[in-house]
Every structure is written in structure tokens, then in C-alpha cells.
Amino acid sequence: MSALTLFETAPTGTTLSQDDLPDADQVWLAQVQSAQRSLDLAHFYLVDEPPSRLTPVIDAVLDAAGRGVAVRLIADEKFYATYPSLVDQLAATPGVAVRRFDGPAHMGGVHHAKYFIVDGERVVLGSQNFDWRSLEHIHELGLLIDAPGVARAFVDLYNTDWAICSGDAAFRATPPSGGYGFPEAIGQGPKALWVTPVFSAPGWLPDEQLWDEPRLVSLIDDARRQVRVQLLNMDLQDREGRRMEALEGALRRAAARGVTVELLLADWSQRPGLIEELQAFQRETGVKVHLVTIPQADQGFIPFARVIHAKYLTVDGRAAWLGTSNWSWGYFHEGRNVGLIVEGAPFAERLDQLFEALLTSGYTTALNPDAQYPLPRIGE
């Protein structure tokens, strides 16, 4: 029977943990340990600082390879230069095949996706990088889905990227057949959900109808009451001057027709250029922008941690998207990202509850459109 499970990472020492949601490290570990035939991992980068919550997951991957499970890993080439050790360890492990994805040489951006496929049947995806910090020091959300149609689409995407990594462009001449028949139903009756996988970037998909950006625009354009978005950041205009016109336009149209539009963004958005864009956007549209600051861990400052990193959208409490993409032009047009659109009130309402919990927590403040904000401390 098909199933969908929402899971979380709540930063240690905060009040954000949800009693009904399993922890990401436990979901990852159980799924890796359950693999019998194949384990296909696709991650932006890989890094551990043992002992951590990620360490048992890594051990389980090595154990899977040792007991005959065919393990493959795709990692981003650009970030491999920063974090090579764990990728190299896996590449040197018998039974593990590793390829690095050179995004700029192909679609233009990075391989930013974060997912893995178990036995070609179950998919685990979400905002969590394969990073020890993502399992204990960052606010994250993920999904475990067991649905044959969704799994087939992800397998096709993975095999597409596996071919790209080898320099084999033949898949573009003979792409997978598509015809997936989405949305795919999960459950029956009032708790039924309808799920569609969505991907970026266009031109590099097993089925171009699954490009995520137009699907998100359509969701927002259909909103009649409420649109809520939580992200690490929303970069309306990137460093190259490319504006996120499609999604920005959808948010503006929604606000103009009286829809309540609310954004929860990390305080990393307080960087020069980005914060001024958000302030202007709020003044011009009436969109409610909120910034979230996660307090430092008891052990002190941890670089690139203690931040909200979950990525989701809800519309009218009836439909939602959850994925791996921050919102800027490049993520949708040049980078590899994945997500799920889920139609059905039970799922959207649960995400709305998460949004409310963070919005009303002591970690969140409304963006002041006239204030000058201090630089956030992000890295070293």
C-alpha cells in the first residue's frame, strides 16, 4: 500500500520538535538498513564530524554494500572540492559506485538535490543535506514516499543524472517514456492524497511536464485565501541580475487579489542586497515577511548551522509543495532539484501547523521594511 511520511530535524536545544514527526536520522537509518537490492543516493555534498547522528547512517551504507546491495552515489562536482573526504571513502569501498555531477558543464548550476531511492521502490527526499549538521543543528523537513509511480520517475531521473555524470548524452535522444499518470493517489476517503513529483532544470528531465517552477506558479495562481512559504532564502534577483519573475509575479498577483501571503525566511537573508530586495517587496505588495533566528548551540558557534533550511509551500490548506530548492532563478532554471506536490488537506494542514508553530515561536520576528539589519554570522 502506498504511503507518505513527513519527518523533521529540529535543532537541538530548541522548542521546535514535533512529537508526531519522526526524526530524520532515524528515518534515514531505517531505510538504508532496509535496502535489499539497491541504494541510489543523490546529494549536493557529504560531510560528517563523528560521532554524530549521521555516523550510523554512513555505517549502514557501508554495511549495505558489504552484504551485496548495489550502492550508487551522485555528488556535486563543485562542492566535492570543499568536502572530498566522505565521497572518496565511499568511492574506495567495494560495492559502491560513485560519480560526480558537473552541473556548470551541462545545465549551468549545481546538483542541489537531496534524495535517495531504496530498492527502486521507496524515495526519501527533503531539505536535509548529507551533512551531520542537517540531522541535529538545522531546521529541516523531509518526506518518505512509497508509491510505484513516484519511484519510477525518481529512478528515471537518477539514471538520467548517472548518464550525465559519465558524459553520455544519449538519454537526450531517447529519454524515458514518461506517461507517468500523475497525480498518483495515496490512501482513500477523506485522508486521500494525490502526489506529483517535480524536478528542475528544464531540458534535463525525464518528462519536461514535471518541471517544478510552472507547477508552483499554478498552485499560487489558484490560491483564494492563503499562501505560506518557508525557505532558507528567497532571492528575487541573483548576482547575475536574473530576476525570479515567474514566482515573484505569482506572489504579487496573489497579494493583489487579496490572498494573505506569508513568508518565513532564515536570518541569513539579512545580507546586503538580499534584505533590501525583501524590504522593497514587502512595502510594494503587503506580503508578510518574517525572519527566523535559531539560537546558537550550547557548545557555541557552528559554521553553516543553526538556521531554518526547510523548503515548502502551502495553498489554502488544501495543497502543498515540499522540496530541495531555495527560491531564486538559478535553482529552477539551471540546478538539479527535486520535490513533491501533494494535494489533499491532511498534508497541507499539517505543514500549516508547522508554519504556525515557527511563526509564533520566540525565534521569529516580522521584517521591518525600514530597518537596517546586522550581517548574519554564517560561516567561519
FILUMFI-305556 format. One record per residue (C-alpha): x, z, y. Coordinates in steps of 0.5 Angstrom, whole numbers, plus 500, padded with zeros to 3 digits. Each point is the difference from the previous one (the first is absolute). Example, Ala and Ser with C-alpha at 12.3 -4.5 7.8 and 13.67 -1.06 7.14 Angstrom:
FILUMFI-305556
<r x="525" z="516" y="491"/>
<r x="502" z="498" y="507"/>
This chain:
FILUMFI-305556
<r x="500" z="500" y="500"/>
<r x="503" z="498" y="507"/>
<r x="502" z="506" y="504"/>
<r x="502" z="501" y="507"/>
<r x="504" z="507" y="502"/>
<r x="502" z="502" y="507"/>
<r x="507" z="504" y="501"/>
<r x="504" z="503" y="505"/>
<r x="506" z="503" y="503"/>
<r x="499" z="506" y="504"/>
<r x="507" z="502" y="504"/>
<r x="502" z="507" y="497"/>
<r x="498" z="506" y="505"/>
<r x="494" z="496" y="503"/>
<r x="493" z="501" y="499"/>
<r x="498" z="493" y="498"/>
<r x="500" z="501" y="493"/>
<r x="493" z="498" y="497"/>
<r x="498" z="504" y="494"/>
<r x="496" z="494" y="496"/>
<r x="506" z="495" y="501"/>
<r x="506" z="500" y="495"/>
<r x="507" z="500" y="503"/>
<r x="504" z="493" y="500"/>
<r x="506" z="502" y="496"/>
<r x="495" z="503" y="494"/>
<r x="496" z="493" y="500"/>
<r x="507" z="496" y="500"/>
<r x="503" z="504" y="495"/>
<r x="494" z="500" y="495"/>
<r x="499" z="492" y="501"/>
<r x="507" z="499" y="499"/>
<r x="500" z="504" y="494"/>
<r x="494" z="497" y="497"/>
<r x="503" z="493" y="500"/>
<r x="501" z="497" y="493"/>
<r x="502" z="492" y="501"/>
<r x="502" z="499" y="507"/>
<r x="501" z="503" y="507"/>
<r x="501" z="496" y="506"/>
<r x="502" z="503" y="506"/>
<r x="500" z="497" y="507"/>
<r x="503" z="505" y="506"/>
<r x="502" z="499" y="507"/>
<r x="506" z="504" y="498"/>
<r x="502" z="506" y="496"/>
<r x="504" z="507" y="501"/>
<r x="500" z="507" y="497"/>
<r x="503" z="506" y="502"/>
<r x="500" z="504" y="494"/>
<r x="497" z="505" y="498"/>
<r x="493" z="497" y="503"/>
<r x="493" z="498" y="498"/>
<r x="503" z="493" y="499"/>
<r x="505" z="502" y="495"/>
<r x="496" z="501" y="494"/>
<r x="497" z="493" y="501"/>
<r x="506" z="497" y="500"/>
<r x="502" z="503" y="494"/>
<r x="493" z="498" y="497"/>
<r x="502" z="493" y="502"/>
<r x="507" z="500" y="496"/>
<r x="496" z="503" y="494"/>
<r x="495" z="495" y="500"/>
<r x="506" z="494" y="500"/>
<r x="503" z="505" y="494"/>
<r x="494" z="499" y="496"/>
<r x="499" z="493" y="501"/>
<r x="496" z="499" y="506"/>
<r x="502" z="494" y="503"/>
<r x="501" z="502" y="507"/>
<r x="501" z="496" y="506"/>
<r x="501" z="502" y="508"/>
<r x="500" z="496" y="506"/>
<r x="503" z="503" y="506"/>
<r x="501" z="497" y="507"/>
<r x="507" z="497" y="501"/>
<r x="500" z="502" y="508"/>
<r x="499" z="508" y="498"/>
<r x="505" z="499" y="494"/>
<r x="505" z="500" y="505"/>
<r x="498" z="507" y="502"/>
<r x="498" z="503" y="493"/>
<r x="504" z="497" y="495"/>
<r x="501" z="505" y="495"/>
<r x="494" z="501" y="496"/>
<r x="499" z="493" y="500"/>
<r x="507" z="499" y="497"/>
<r x="499" z="506" y="495"/>
<r x="493" z="496" y="497"/>
<r x="504" z="493" y="500"/>
<r x="505" z="503" y="496"/>
<r x="495" z="503" y="495"/>
<r x="499" z="497" y="493"/>
<r x="493" z="497" y="500"/>
<r x="499" z="500" y="508"/>
<r x="500" z="493" y="503"/>
<r x="501" z="501" y="508"/>
<r x="499" z="494" y="505"/>
<r x="501" z="501" y="508"/>
<r x="495" z="496" y="504"/>
<r x="503" z="497" y="506"/>
<r x="494" z="499" y="505"/>
<r x="503" z="497" y="506"/>
<r x="503" z="494" y="496"/>
<r x="493" z="499" y="498"/>
<r x="493" z="503" y="503"/>
<r x="504" z="503" y="506"/>
<r x="499" z="507" y="499"/>
<r x="502" z="506" y="495"/>
<r x="497" z="501" y="494"/>
<r x="496" z="506" y="502"/>
<r x="495" z="501" y="494"/>
<r x="500" z="507" y="496"/>
<r x="497" z="499" y="493"/>
<r x="501" z="500" y="493"/>
<r x="496" z="497" y="494"/>
<r x="499" z="503" y="493"/>
<r x="500" z="496" y="494"/>
<r x="497" z="495" y="504"/>
<r x="493" z="504" y="501"/>
<r x="501" z="505" y="505"/>
<r x="502" z="500" y="507"/>
<r x="503" z="505" y="504"/>
<r x="501" z="499" y="508"/>
<r x="500" z="503" y="506"/>
<r x="504" z="502" y="506"/>
<r x="505" z="504" y="496"/>
<r x="507" z="497" y="500"/>
<r x="504" z="501" y="494"/>
<r x="503" z="506" y="504"/>
<r x="501" z="507" y="499"/>
<r x="497" z="502" y="507"/>
<r x="494" z="496" y="498"/>
<r x="498" z="505" y="495"/>
<r x="501" z="506" y="504"/>
<r x="501" z="499" y="507"/>
<r x="496" z="495" y="503"/>
<r x="492" z="499" y="500"/>
<r x="498" z="494" y="495"/>
<r x="494" z="497" y="496"/>
<r x="500" z="496" y="494"/>
<r x="496" z="497" y="495"/>
<r x="500" z="499" y="492"/>
<r x="495" z="495" y="498"/>
<r x="499" z="498" y="493"/>
<r x="496" z="493" y="501"/>
<r x="502" z="494" y="496"/>
<r x="498" z="495" y="506"/>
<r x="504" z="504" y="505"/>
<r x="506" z="501" y="495"/>
<r x="500" z="492" y="498"/>
<r x="501" z="499" y="508"/>
<r x="506" z="505" y="501"/>
<r x="503" z="497" y="493"/>
<r x="500" z="493" y="503"/>
<r x="503" z="503" y="507"/>
<r x="505" z="504" y="496"/>
<r x="502" z="493" y="496"/>
<r x="500" z="496" y="507"/>
<r x="505" z="505" y="503"/>
<r x="504" z="500" y="494"/>
<r x="501" z="493" y="500"/>
<r x="501" z="500" y="508"/>
<r x="506" z="505" y="498"/>
<r x="503" z="495" y="496"/>
<r x="500" z="494" y="505"/>
<r x="495" z="497" y="495"/>
<r x="494" z="497" y="505"/>
<r x="497" z="496" y="494"/>
<r x="494" z="505" y="501"/>
<r x="498" z="497" y="506"/>
<r x="499" z="493" y="497"/>
<r x="496" z="504" y="494"/>
<r x="497" z="506" y="503"/>
<r x="496" z="505" y="495"/>
<r x="493" z="497" y="499"/>
<r x="496" z="505" y="505"/>
<r x="493" z="500" y="499"/>
<r x="500" z="508" y="499"/>
<r x="493" z="501" y="501"/>
<r x="501" z="506" y="506"/>
<r x="497" z="505" y="501"/>
<r x="501" z="503" y="494"/>
<r x="495" z="505" y="498"/>
<r x="502" z="507" y="498"/>
<r x="494" z="505" y="498"/>
<r x="493" z="499" y="500"/>
<r x="494" z="503" y="504"/>
<r x="501" z="504" y="507"/>
<r x="507" z="501" y="499"/>
<r x="502" z="493" y="498"/>
<r x="506" z="497" y="504"/>
<r x="502" z="493" y="501"/>
<r x="507" z="498" y="500"/>
<r x="504" z="495" y="503"/>
<r x="508" z="499" y="500"/>
<r x="503" z="498" y="507"/>
<r x="507" z="497" y="501"/>
<r x="505" z="498" y="505"/>
<r x="503" z="495" y="502"/>
<r x="496" z="493" y="500"/>
<r x="504" z="495" y="497"/>
<r x="503" z="504" y="495"/>
<r x="493" z="503" y="496"/>
<r x="498" z="498" y="493"/>
<r x="493" z="499" y="504"/>
<r x="500" z="499" y="507"/>
<r x="493" z="502" y="500"/>
<r x="503" z="507" y="499"/>
<r x="504" z="500" y="507"/>
<r x="498" z="507" y="503"/>
<r x="500" z="499" y="507"/>
<r x="494" z="496" y="500"/>
<r x="496" z="505" y="496"/>
<r x="502" z="505" y="504"/>
<r x="497" z="497" y="506"/>
<r x="494" z="498" y="497"/>
<r x="499" z="507" y="498"/>
<r x="501" z="503" y="507"/>
<r x="495" z="494" y="503"/>
<r x="495" z="502" y="495"/>
<r x="500" z="507" y="503"/>
<r x="494" z="503" y="503"/>
<r x="501" z="507" y="501"/>
<r x="507" z="503" y="499"/>
<r x="508" z="497" y="498"/>
<r x="505" z="505" y="499"/>
<r x="507" z="498" y="498"/>
<r x="506" z="505" y="498"/>
<r x="507" z="497" y="501"/>
<r x="507" z="501" y="501"/>
<r x="500" z="496" y="506"/>
<r x="496" z="494" y="503"/>
<r x="505" z="495" y="503"/>
<r x="496" z="496" y="505"/>
<r x="506" z="496" y="502"/>
<r x="506" z="500" y="496"/>
<r x="507" z="499" y="502"/>
<r x="500" z="492" y="500"/>
<r x="494" z="500" y="504"/>
<r x="495" z="498" y="495"/>
<r x="493" z="504" y="501"/>
<r x="496" z="502" y="494"/>
<r x="494" z="496" y="503"/>
<r x="495" z="500" y="494"/>
<r x="500" z="507" y="499"/>
<r x="500" z="502" y="507"/>
<r x="495" z="495" y="502"/>
<r x="495" z="503" y="495"/>
<r x="501" z="507" y="502"/>
<r x="499" z="498" y="507"/>
<r x="493" z="497" y="498"/>
<r x="498" z="506" y="496"/>
<r x="501" z="504" y="506"/>
<r x="497" z="496" y="505"/>
<r x="493" z="499" y="496"/>
<r x="500" z="508" y="500"/>
<r x="503" z="502" y="493"/>
<r x="504" z="506" y="500"/>
<r x="508" z="498" y="499"/>
<r x="505" z="506" y="498"/>
<r x="507" z="499" y="498"/>
<r x="504" z="506" y="497"/>
<r x="508" z="498" y="501"/>
<r x="506" z="503" y="499"/>
<r x="504" z="503" y="506"/>
<r x="505" z="495" y="498"/>
<r x="496" z="496" y="505"/>
<r x="503" z="504" y="506"/>
<r x="506" z="495" y="500"/>
<r x="501" z="496" y="507"/>
<r x="496" z="493" y="500"/>
<r x="495" z="502" y="494"/>
<r x="497" z="506" y="503"/>
<r x="499" z="497" y="507"/>
<r x="496" z="494" y="496"/>
<r x="496" z="505" y="496"/>
<r x="498" z="504" y="507"/>
<r x="498" z="493" y="503"/>
<r x="496" z="498" y="494"/>
<r x="496" z="507" y="501"/>
<r x="499" z="499" y="507"/>
<r x="497" z="493" y="499"/>
<r x="496" z="501" y="494"/>
<r x="498" z="507" y="500"/>
<r x="503" z="500" y="493"/>
<r x="501" z="508" y="498"/>
<r x="508" z="500" y="498"/>
<r x="502" z="507" y="497"/>
<r x="508" z="501" y="499"/>
<r x="502" z="505" y="494"/>
<r x="506" z="504" y="500"/>
<r x="502" z="503" y="493"/>
<r x="504" z="507" y="501"/>
<r x="507" z="500" y="497"/>
<r x="501" z="503" y="493"/>
<r x="503" z="507" y="499"/>
<r x="506" z="497" y="498"/>
<r x="501" z="497" y="507"/>
<r x="500" z="492" y="503"/>
<r x="500" z="495" y="494"/>
<r x="501" z="493" y="503"/>
<r x="495" z="495" y="499"/>
<r x="495" z="505" y="497"/>
<r x="494" z="505" y="503"/>
<r x="496" z="494" y="502"/>
<r x="493" z="497" y="498"/>
<r x="501" z="494" y="497"/>
<r x="493" z="498" y="496"/>
<r x="497" z="494" y="502"/>
<r x="493" z="499" y="499"/>
<r x="493" z="497" y="504"/>
<r x="493" z="503" y="499"/>
<r x="494" z="496" y="503"/>
<r x="493" z="503" y="501"/>
<r x="501" z="505" y="494"/>
<r x="499" z="494" y="495"/>
<r x="506" z="496" y="499"/>
<r x="508" z="501" y="501"/>
<r x="507" z="498" y="499"/>
<r x="506" z="503" y="498"/>
<r x="507" z="497" y="499"/>
<r x="507" z="500" y="502"/>
<r x="500" z="496" y="506"/>
<r x="501" z="503" y="507"/>
<r x="497" z="496" y="505"/>
<r x="504" z="495" y="504"/>
<r x="500" z="492" y="500"/>
<r x="506" z="500" y="495"/>
<r x="497" z="505" y="495"/>
<r x="494" z="495" y="499"/>
<r x="504" z="493" y="501"/>
<r x="507" z="501" y="497"/>
<r x="500" z="506" y="496"/>
<r x="498" z="502" y="493"/>
<r x="495" z="505" y="500"/>
<r x="494" z="502" y="495"/>
<r x="494" z="503" y="501"/>
<r x="492" z="501" y="497"/>
<r x="494" z="499" y="504"/>
<r x="495" z="505" y="497"/>
<r x="492" z="499" y="501"/>
<r x="496" z="506" y="499"/>
<r x="498" z="506" y="504"/>
<r x="503" z="505" y="495"/>
<r x="507" z="498" y="501"/>
<r x="500" z="498" y="508"/>
<r x="496" z="507" y="501"/>
<r x="506" z="504" y="496"/>
<r x="505" z="496" y="505"/>
<r x="496" z="502" y="506"/>
<r x="500" z="507" y="498"/>
<r x="508" z="500" y="499"/>
<r x="500" z="497" y="507"/>
<r x="495" z="506" y="503"/>
<r x="505" z="505" y="497"/>
<r x="506" z="497" y="503"/>
<r x="496" z="499" y="507"/>
<r x="498" z="507" y="500"/>
<r x="507" z="503" y="498"/>
<r x="505" z="503" y="504"/>
<r x="504" z="494" y="499"/>
<r x="496" z="495" y="504"/>
<r x="500" z="499" y="508"/>
<r x="496" z="495" y="504"/>
<r x="504" z="495" y="503"/>
<r x="501" z="501" y="508"/>
<r x="500" z="493" y="503"/>
<r x="503" z="502" y="506"/>
<r x="506" z="505" y="497"/>
<r x="507" z="499" y="499"/>
<r x="502" z="502" y="493"/>
<r x="507" z="502" y="497"/>
<r x="503" z="496" y="495"/>
<r x="499" z="502" y="493"/>
<r x="505" z="502" y="495"/>
<r x="500" z="495" y="494"/>
<r x="507" z="499" y="497"/>
<r x="507" z="504" y="501"/>
